[in-house]
Amino acid sequence: MKASAFVYPWDVNGDPGAARTVADLGVEQVTLAAAYHSTRALTPRHPRHRVVTAEHAAVLYPPDDRWAGRGLRPYEAGAWAPGDAYGEAAAALADAGLEVHTWVVLAHNSRLGAEHPETSVVNAYGDRYPWAPCVARPATRAYLVDLAAEAAVRPGARGTELESLGWYGLAHLHAHDKTGGVGLGDAGQYLMSLCFCPDCRAGYGGQGLDPGELAAAVREALEPVWRGTAPSDGGWAGVEKLLGETRAHATRVWRDATARSLQEAAVGAVRAAAPDGFQVLLHADPVSYHCGANAGVDPAHILGVADGVVVPCTGGPELLAPFAEHAREGTVLAANLTIVSGMGGSPRTLAADLAGARAAGATELRLYHAGLASDADLEGVRSALAAR
């Protein structure tokens, strides 16, 4: 089973031994960030630094002239990834014998939302989510599709993994986050993630809903949740209970169609720019109304669009099953397992977790994240991969 480790350019650049350290894990591939959101990351082995602060979402290479004169365009990285940081790291990793694929984060960009607030998701209360670009807005969609093509198809890359290619909502690993005081559950998260920007209002109208009445219904449905007198869990049945079956269904039809068409357009743009044999995967969740980095998708649809998916499996391989039901010959089902103990990973049980993922239908393995893991964590990975 082919294995790939996630890596940032700053894990490699400036550290002559980094590429060999990754190769010696026993992986055949690296998934190297080419466009990434803001973060603060440890670099436990780097000879020049121990903490890297990426201040805003950025491309980690020099963007080309397709962006000239456009209002929405990618931001270049600062001192944390200067110049063609991606290209420099990719060359070092390839020299170590590793196949390099790009890692591209799309609809997750707080700086874009801060500087262009019209791009952001707007909830039923009128609050904007600057980290969450609304994927229904035409200008935002055009930006995301072009970014996908440019960032995915970097020189020498053999494939890409597209993250956040769908709806983002309330849930967000934000600095000093204080949104956990009320347990929103699955249903509450959905209601708080419904967008009411002008394009989404028009979309709901196309489904026979009055957008003003819908927003009022969302607020009314959430009142007992805020008071703590009604649960907001129960999955999709919980959404229907809070909002009503007809309204809930209409919102989902609009949102599912919007996400699907964006996914088709972005993957199509990547394929048009890529050489033959270039692999396109999505980070995905098999529940289409879910929001976040692992975009909610319909498994049957997405496996007819992309070459496969990367599925979160830390804690269990259950999310693989809906994709496995629709897999065809050559479909990639990559199980994503966290290997950083301090981030909830379990490298000591990686061999057993790998076996469980394979039994659930996984064809490849992803390891999050070689640059963040301690030496002890990496030793556990080496042992597990050697026993494959």
N, C-alpha and C positions, 0 to 999 in steps of 0.2 A: 504494500500500500504506500503510494507516494506521500511524502510528508513535506510540508513547507512551514517555515518559521516567519512570523511577522517581524519586521525590522524598520527602524527609522534611519534616515541618512546620517543623523548626528550620532547614532550608535557606532557607525563605521568610519566616517571621515575624521581624520586626525588620530586614529587608533590603528597602527599597522597590523595588529594581531586580531582585529575584530572579525574580519571576513573568515579567517581560518577557524576561529572559535565557533562561528556558526556552522561552517562546513563540517567540523568535527563532531557536531551533534548527531550526524547521520541523516540529515535532511537532504533532499535532492534539489530543493527549491527555496527561494526566499520571496516573500510578498513585501515589497519595499514601498514605503509611502512616497507618493508623488504629489498628492494634494491632500492636505490634512487640516483638521480643525485646531483651535487653540488648545494647548495642553501644558502641563508641568510634569516632566518625566525624569525619573532617576536614570543615571547611566553608571551602573555599579562598577564597571571595569575600565572606564575611559581614562586615559592618562592625563587629560587636560581639564575635565570637569566631572562633576557628580550630579548636577541638576541642570536640565535644559528647560527654559521657559519659552514656549512658542506663544507669543503674545496675541496672535489672531490667526484665523484660518488663512491658509496661504498655499500657493503652488510652490514646490520645492525645486523649481527649474525656471529658467527665463521664459515667460510666455511669449508667443509669437505675435505676428502683426494682425491676426484675425480680430484682435480686440481694439484696434485703433479706432478712436472716435466713439466707442460704445460706453454708455453710462454704467452698465453692469459688466464688470470685468474682474478677473481674479487678482487677488493681492499677492505681491511677491513677499517672500519671507524676509525677515530681518537678519540680525547677526546670528540667530540660531541655525540658519540654513542658507548661507550666502551663495550667490552665483548659481551654478548648476549643481547643487548639493545632491540631488537625486542622481544625476549622471555620474558624478564622482564615486558615489557609493555603489552604484550599479556596476561600474567597471571593476571595482575591487572585488565585489562578490562574484562576478563572472570569472575573474581570474582565479578565484578559489574553487572553480568548478561547479558553481551553483547556477541553476536556471533562474532568471530574474523575471518576476511578474510585478506589475504595478498595483498599488493600493490607492484607490481614489475615493475620497470622501466628498459627497456632493451636497445634498440638501441639509446642511448643518454648518451654519456660518454666522456667528454673532456679529462680526464686524459688518458684514453685508446688511444685516437687519438694522444695525445702529446707524449706518450711513444712508441706507435706503429703506426707511421704515415701511414704505409701500409694498415691499417684497414679503413682509412677514405674515405669518398666520395671526389672525385676530379672533379671539374667542368670543363667546356669546355675551360677555360683559364689556367687550370693547378693549380688553387688554391685548397688547401685542407681544408676540414671542420672538424677540430678535434673533434667537438662535435657529429658528425654524422658518426657512423660506417656504412660502405657499406654492406648491407645485401646480396649482391651477392657473397662476398668472402667466400670460403669454411671454412677457419679457423674461421672467424668471426661468421658465421652461427653456427658452432659447439659450439663455446663459448656461444652464445646467447641461444641456445637450452638447454644446460646444466645449464646455469644460471637460465633460466625459471623454470626448474624442481626443482632445489635446493631451490631457493628463494620462490617459490610459496608454496611448500609443507612443511611448518614449523609445528612443533608439535602443535596439537590442532586446527590448522586452518581448517575451514569448506569450504573454497573456495579461489579463487584468482582473482585479476584483473590485467591483463597484459597491461602495457602502453608502447607506442613506439615500438610496435611489427610490424615494417614495415619500410618504407623508411623515413629517416630524410633528410632534405635539408638545404637550405639557412636560412630559417626562424628559429630563435633561440633567446630565451630570454637570451642574453649574457650580461656579465658585461659591462656597459657603451656602449651599442650598438649604432652604428653610421651608420646603413645600410638603414635608411629611407629617405635619401636625394633624391632618385629617386623612384617614385611610380612604383614598378614592377608589381603590380596587380597579378591576378591569373596566367596568362600565363607567365609573366616574372619570377615569382617564380618557375614555373615548369622548364623552360629552365635553370635557375640558379641552379636547384637542380639535373639536369641530371648528372649522374656520368660517368666518363671516366677513371676509374681504369682499369687495364688489364682484369679483369673478366667481367666488363660491356662492354668494347670494344669487347670482344669475343661474348658477348650476342647480341650486336647490329649486329655483323657480322652474327650471326645465323639467324637474321631476314632479311638478304639481304642488310644490310647497310654497307657502308665503314665507320668505326668509325672516321677516320681522316676527311673525307668529312662531316660527321655529326657534329663534333665539330666545323668545320669552318662555317657550316650553322647556328649553334646556335649563334656563335659570330656575324655573319652577321645579323641575325634576331634581335639581341639585340642592334645593333648600333643605330637605330633610337630611341629606348627606352632610351638609355643613353643620347642622344641629347635632349630628351624631345619633339621630333617631331612626335611620334607615341604612341598611347595608348597600354598598354599591358594587358588590362583586357579582359573581354568577355568569361571567362571560357575556356572550351575545344575548342570552336570555335576560340578563340583568339590564342591558341597554334597552331592550324592548319593554321591559317592565317599567323603567324610569321614563322613557320617552314616548312609548307607544309603538306598537308594531309597525304601523304604516309609516310614521315619520322616520323611525329608525331604518327601515328598509330603504326608503328613498335617499337618505343621506349616504348610506353605504353604497348604493348603486352609483351615485355621483362620484364619490371618493374612489371607489374601486376602478371605475372607468378612467378617471383622471390619472391615477397612478399607473395603470396598465399602459395607457398611451404614452406616458413619459418614459416608462421602461422600454417600450418598443422603440421609441425615437432615439433614446440614448444608446441602446445596444446597436441599433442600426447605424448610428453615426460612428461608433467605435469600429464596427466591422468595415465600414466604407473607408476608414483611414488606415486600417491595419493590414499587414501582410497575410497571405494565406496561412491557415493553421493557427491563427491567433485565438487564444482561449478567452472567453468572456464569461465571468461568473458574477453572481450577485450575492451579497450578504442578505440573508432572507429569513423571514419568519413565516410559517405556513398558515397563519391566521391573517387574512387580508385586511382586517380593520385595525390591526396593531400598528403602532407608530414607532419610529426610532431608527437607530443605526442599522438594525436588521429589518429591512423594510417588509411590511406585511404584503404578502403576495398570494395569489391563487396558484397552488403548485402545478396544476395541469397547464395553466397559461404560461407561467414563467419558464417552465422546462421546454416549451415550444418556441421561446424567444432567445434565451441564453443557453450556453453550453452546460450550465449547472448552477449550483448554489453552494454557499458556505453557510453552515447552520450552527448556531450556538448549542453546544452539547455539554458544557460544564454543568455538572449536577445530574446528567442523564441524557441518553440519546433519543428521548421520546419525540422530539421535533423532527427527526429524520423520517419517521414513518409516512407522513402524508406525501413527502417528496418521493420516497421509494416506491409508492404505489403508482407513480406516473413516470418513473425513470425508464429510459429507453437505452439501447445499446450505445455506449459512449457517453452517457450522461454522467457528469461529475457531481457527486454528493460528498462534499468535504465537511467533515466533523471538526468544528472549532473547539479546541480544549484549552483552557487557561492553564499555564504552567508556572505561574508566579504565585508562590505560596501566600505572600502577603496580600494578594488580590483575589483570594478565594480559590486559587488553583491547587491541584494535588499532583505534583509530578511523581510522587512516590507510588501512586496508583495508576500511572499513565498506561502501563501495559494492559491492565484490566479494563480501563476506560476505552482504550483503543479496540480491544476485543469486543466490548459491548457495542461500540459504534459500528464496527464492521458487521456484526450480527444484525444490526438495525438497518443496514443498507449502505453505510458509508463506503465510498470508493477511494477517498483520499483523506488526509489528516492535515489540519492547520494548528499551529502551536502559537498561542498568544501569551508571551511575547518574548523573543530571545533577547532583545535589548534591555528589557526591564527585569529579567530574572536574575537571581543571585547565582553564584557559582554552584552552590549546593543544589538549587533547582535544576540547573543545566546538567549536572551530573546525573540526576534522576532521569532526565530526558534521554541522555546518551545511553543509559542502561536499558531503558524501555525500548528505544528504537533499535538497539543492537539485538534485542530478542524478537524482533518482528519475524 
